[in-house]
């Protein structure tokens, strides 16, 4: 095996143009790790934030990494080599993973590459019925939804809000999902339906047909009406968008209901939530092969599916980032590394 590989690296923070397709040493496989030959890797918001140097964060949170960095946390591919003490997978197995997250939040987990070394505990076998492109689109978005709605896996708090996450039973509940067209949102719609909820999807009008197909009972086009002026008596709001004014949803949640914040940075209405009897919770999504394997059963039996917005070759990573920054993404943007 050649000891070099192609990867997309950045040598400084900045816009999509800092992503460079170049040669770099192939990673060594460590004890407890598996070397994956990458078929596909998907884009997630942390990739865009890290590429930009996390400029939106308070200065004390901003990284001071050693360049060059290789971005990317989500991967699907084939096991090329295994380290010592690896027992659950073999060379040739088709696997997928969210890699070393949040441990490598500030340095990138290196999936924008032809090979990546991954802790065995972060891996799951790829569902047989879906492509590597679909599988690469799943891990971070699916684990986020699974950890919020099904099983948090641990008590790791979100670094920006220390609320302990409290999952709620969804059967018979009304759940509003804000940002329903995106990577997390379109899976949240499907998992909430599977759990027996009535789902209100909030997105721009172009997503309506898809979201109804995925199981949304009601649809709010936020370009025509603000969700908080239309919806009422909701048991749970899952906000997959974040940004300013997340507290606007408190007024539509029943007392005893919940507001789940995927990106809670900037939320400051805890007192108002307490007054209204609404539980606000968040969590830090984390790599977990066991939970990914549980969730992937729903992909295997087609209970849920991953929607792909667009695909790019690894060499076109900067164009993929430009696409992701345009907004209006439907599902996931994926880098195809090996056909």
BELZI-V775138 format. One record per residue. N is the residue number from 1. SS is DSSP state (~ for helix, > for strand, _ for the rest). PHI is phi in degrees with one decimal (none if undefined). BURIAL is 1 if it has 16 or more other ideal C-beta (glycine too) atoms within 10 Angstrom, else 0. Layout:
N,SS,PHI,BURIAL
N,SS,PHI,BURIAL
This chain:
1,_,none,0
2,_,-57.6,0
3,_,-89.5,0
4,>,-112.6,0
5,>,-149.1,1
6,>,-89.4,1
7,>,-152.4,1
8,>,-102.0,1
9,>,-119.6,1
10,>,-123.8,1
11,_,-106.4,0
12,_,-160.7,0
13,_,-79.6,1
14,_,161.0,0
15,_,-77.1,0
16,~,-55.2,1
17,~,-67.3,0
18,~,-78.7,1
19,_,-81.4,1
20,>,-116.6,0
21,>,-90.2,0
22,>,-154.9,0
23,>,-83.0,0
24,>,-153.8,1
25,>,-62.7,0
26,_,-69.5,1
27,_,-66.6,1
28,_,-80.0,0
29,_,-90.7,1
30,_,-95.9,0
31,_,-56.2,0
32,_,78.9,0
33,>,-118.5,1
34,>,-127.8,1
35,>,-88.3,1
36,>,-107.1,1
37,>,-81.8,1
38,>,-79.6,1
39,>,-91.6,1
40,>,-154.9,1
41,>,-140.3,1
42,>,-108.9,1
43,_,-91.4,1
44,_,-135.2,1
45,~,-50.7,1
46,~,-58.5,1
47,~,-62.8,1
48,~,-68.4,0
49,~,-64.2,1
50,~,-66.6,1
51,~,-55.9,1
52,_,-86.4,1
53,_,79.0,1
54,_,50.5,1
55,_,-64.2,0
56,_,-75.2,0
57,_,-87.7,0
58,_,-57.7,0
59,~,-52.9,0
60,~,-67.0,0
61,~,-91.3,0
62,_,-74.9,0
63,_,-76.8,1
64,_,-128.5,0
65,_,-85.0,0
66,_,-94.7,0
67,_,-80.8,0
68,_,-77.7,0
69,>,-109.9,1
70,>,-116.5,1
71,_,-75.7,1
72,_,104.0,1
73,_,-118.1,1
74,>,-100.4,1
75,>,-146.8,1
76,>,-137.0,1
77,>,-175.2,1
78,>,-121.5,1
79,>,-65.8,1
80,>,-100.2,1
81,>,-161.7,1
82,>,-126.6,1
83,_,-83.6,1
84,_,-61.7,0
85,_,66.7,0
86,_,-97.2,1
87,_,-126.9,0
88,_,-97.5,0
89,_,-129.5,1
90,_,-127.7,0
91,_,-55.7,0
92,_,98.0,0
93,_,-67.8,1
94,>,-93.3,1
95,>,-134.1,1
96,>,-144.3,1
97,>,-167.3,1
98,>,-100.0,1
99,_,-98.5,1
100,_,44.5,1
101,_,-122.3,1
102,_,-91.8,1
103,_,-53.1,0
104,_,-100.3,1
105,_,-52.2,1
106,_,-96.1,1
107,_,-125.8,1
108,_,84.1,1
109,_,-101.3,1
110,_,72.3,1
111,_,-89.0,1
112,_,-80.1,1
113,>,-160.4,1
114,_,-75.5,1
115,>,-139.9,1
116,>,-145.8,1
117,>,-97.0,1
118,>,-130.8,1
119,>,-57.5,1
120,~,-56.5,1
121,~,-67.9,0
122,~,-93.5,1
123,>,-91.8,1
124,>,-135.5,1
125,>,-67.9,1
126,_,-65.7,1
127,_,-56.4,1
128,_,-65.0,0
129,_,-81.3,0
130,_,-123.6,1
131,_,-78.5,1
132,~,-62.7,1
133,~,-63.0,1
134,~,-63.1,1
135,~,-63.3,1
136,~,-65.2,1
137,_,-74.7,1
138,_,-86.9,1
139,~,-54.7,1
140,~,-65.2,1
141,~,-64.3,1
142,~,-69.1,1
143,~,-65.5,1
144,~,-59.9,1
145,~,-64.9,1
146,~,-63.1,1
147,~,-70.9,1
148,~,-76.1,1
149,~,-102.6,1
150,_,-120.9,1
151,_,-150.4,0
152,_,-67.4,1
153,_,79.8,1
154,_,-161.8,0
155,_,-106.2,0
156,_,-63.2,0
157,_,-76.8,0
158,>,-67.9,1
159,_,-63.1,0
160,_,-94.0,1
161,>,-149.1,1
162,_,-88.5,0
163,_,-63.1,1
164,_,-76.4,0
165,_,-79.0,1
166,_,-122.9,0
167,_,-64.4,1
168,_,-126.8,1
169,_,-65.2,0
170,_,-102.4,1
171,_,-59.7,0
172,_,77.2,0
173,_,-92.0,1
174,>,-98.8,1
175,>,-119.5,1
176,>,-103.2,1
177,>,-114.7,1
178,>,-92.9,1
179,_,84.8,1
180,_,-69.9,1
181,_,-83.6,1
182,_,-83.6,1
183,~,-58.6,1
184,~,-71.6,1
185,~,-60.9,1
186,~,-69.8,1
187,~,-80.6,1
188,~,-62.0,1
189,~,-56.8,1
190,~,-71.0,1
191,~,-70.3,1
192,~,-62.9,1
193,~,-63.6,1
194,~,-58.5,0
195,_,-82.0,1
196,_,93.7,0
197,_,-88.4,1
198,>,-90.7,1
199,>,-113.6,1
200,>,-106.3,1
201,>,-98.2,1
202,>,-114.8,1
203,>,-165.5,1
204,_,-76.7,0
205,~,-54.1,0
206,~,-66.0,0
207,~,-91.5,1
208,~,-60.1,1
209,~,-59.0,0
210,~,-61.2,1
211,~,-67.7,1
212,~,-66.7,0
213,~,-59.9,0
214,_,-79.7,1
215,_,119.1,1
216,_,-62.2,1
217,_,-82.4,0
218,>,-135.1,0
219,>,-136.3,1
220,>,-118.8,1
221,>,-85.9,1
222,_,-68.4,1
223,_,-75.5,0
224,_,-107.3,0
225,_,-154.1,0
226,_,-68.0,0
227,~,-54.3,1
228,~,-73.9,1
229,~,-94.5,0
230,~,-108.8,1
231,_,-83.7,1
232,_,-157.4,0
233,_,54.2,0
234,>,-91.9,1
235,>,-81.2,1
236,>,-146.2,1
237,>,-110.4,1
238,>,-106.3,1
239,>,-98.1,1
240,_,-95.3,1
241,_,-102.9,1
242,_,76.7,1
243,_,86.9,0
244,_,-67.9,0
245,_,72.1,0
246,~,-64.2,1
247,~,-68.0,1
248,~,-60.0,1
249,~,-77.1,1
250,~,-58.5,1
251,~,-69.8,0
252,~,-103.8,1
253,>,-95.5,1
254,>,-62.8,1
255,>,-55.3,0
256,>,89.2,0
257,>,-84.9,1
258,>,-135.3,1
259,>,-120.5,1
260,>,-100.6,1
261,>,-110.9,1
262,_,-69.2,1
263,_,-126.9,1
264,_,-83.7,1
265,_,-55.4,1
266,_,99.8,0
267,_,-72.8,1
268,_,-137.0,0
269,_,-108.0,1
270,~,-58.7,0
271,~,-64.1,0
272,~,-63.5,0
273,~,-60.7,1
274,~,-60.5,0
275,~,-62.7,0
276,~,-85.2,1
277,_,74.5,0
278,_,-107.3,1
279,>,-85.8,1
280,>,-100.4,1
281,>,-142.5,1
282,_,-147.2,1
283,_,-155.6,1
284,_,-102.1,1
285,_,-59.8,1
286,_,-140.5,1
287,_,-60.4,1
288,_,-164.2,1
289,~,-62.7,1
290,~,-66.4,0
291,~,-67.3,1
292,~,-63.6,1
293,~,-64.9,1
294,~,-59.5,0
295,~,-65.6,1
296,~,-69.9,1
297,~,-60.4,0
298,~,-71.6,1
299,~,-75.2,1
300,~,-62.6,0
301,_,-96.2,0
302,_,66.0,0
303,_,-65.1,0
304,_,-128.6,1
305,_,-139.2,1
306,_,-95.8,1
307,_,-93.1,1
308,>,-103.1,1
309,>,-71.2,1
310,>,-166.1,0
311,>,-126.0,1
312,>,-137.8,1
313,>,-73.5,0
314,~,-56.7,1
315,~,-64.4,0
316,~,-98.2,1
317,~,-57.4,1
318,~,-66.8,1
319,~,-65.9,0
320,~,-62.4,1
321,~,-65.8,1
322,~,-61.4,0
323,~,-60.4,1
324,~,-64.1,1
325,~,-78.5,0
326,_,-69.2,0
327,_,77.4,0
328,_,66.5,0
329,_,-67.6,1
330,_,-111.5,1
331,_,83.5,1
332,>,-123.3,1
333,>,-99.2,1
334,>,-129.0,1
335,>,-93.7,1
336,>,-95.9,1
337,_,-97.2,1
338,_,-142.7,0
339,_,-70.4,0
